[in-house]
């Protein structure tokens, strides 16, 4: 299942002020991206800057120009909190003409929302300088398997092998990793609140009533009594082939 950008924007616009304090796994993912970057400097582009989780970590790098993009206009406030000189571009990055190329394109927990990843990677390739770096995180097919089993809702996640296969014709893979991280909650309502506060309720445009929420909670307790929610992130750092 893929979600239209208007729906994604609406839900992340509502959650952006609560995102940073709830995005525990996304912070870990951002750190892994940065920790596995090769030596890179020059002109940077961040795709899906959101509440500035990755921006904060990249702010310490030696960049000349820092461009940031997000569907939510308010993201500019968070970006400029860490990089006051940043240039901000609102909208779908696939439709934006940046009129320059970059030494680094970085993105944290964004590409799972995109349909046609081949086009996404092609857009990144064209926006990179010779031997430029693309570094990103996303999620594998095992992500939120508990929620998927209960609700039937899930994005069209790709496996690590599928992503590497898409990238390999045009990029040299420098680093790749898939790992699992479980969050524990005291009750299923906390799980729903966590997903709402990190924008993941974009999975459904339909609002749940009391009956649907009660049924979800009962089923979750029954099938997953440990009350865990499993994240399955993927980290990839690769270099443009010319």
C-alpha positions, 0 to 999 in steps of 0.5 A: 500500500502506498499513501498519497503525499497530501495525506502524508503531509497532513499527518506529519504536519500534526505530529511534527512538534511531538516527533523528536521526543517520540522518534527513538528509533529514528534517532538511532537510525540517524546516528547510524547513517552519520557514523557510517558516512565516509569523509564528505564535505561540500554541498549537502541536501537533506530529504525529509528533514522533519523535526531536524533529527538528522539535521542536528547530527549533520550540522557538525560536518564541513558543508559549504551549502546545506539544503533541506527539503520536507513536505511540511513547511514548518520543518524549516523552523527545526532545520534552522534551529541547527543550521541557520544558514540552511536553504529550505525547499518545501514540497515533494523533492522529486518535483523540485529543481535544485539548480545544483548538484550535491556532494551528499544527499541524506535522508532518514526514515523517508523513502518507505513513503515513496512509490517508484523507488527506482525513480527516487534513486534516479532523481538522487543520482541526477542530483549528485556530483561525480562520486557523490554520496547517497546515505539513507535509512528506511524500513524492511518488510518486517517493520511493524509486523505486529501492527500489520497482522492486527490491522492489515495496514502496511506500506510497500516495504522493500527488503535490503536485497531488493534495495541493493539490487535497485541501487547497484547499477548506478551506485557502489554500496559502501555500507548496508545494514538491517537490524531490529529494535523493539519498543515495549509499551504498557498497553496497546493504546500507547502503541497507537499514540506512539504511531500517531506522534511519529506520523505513522497514522498516515497508514490510514486516512480513515479515523478509527472509532471506539469500536475499532480501537477497542477491537485493536487493543483486544487483538493486540493483547491476545496475539502479542501479550508482550506488547512490543512494537518491532522496528526493522530499519535498513541503513544504506550508504552508497557512492554514485557511479558515473 
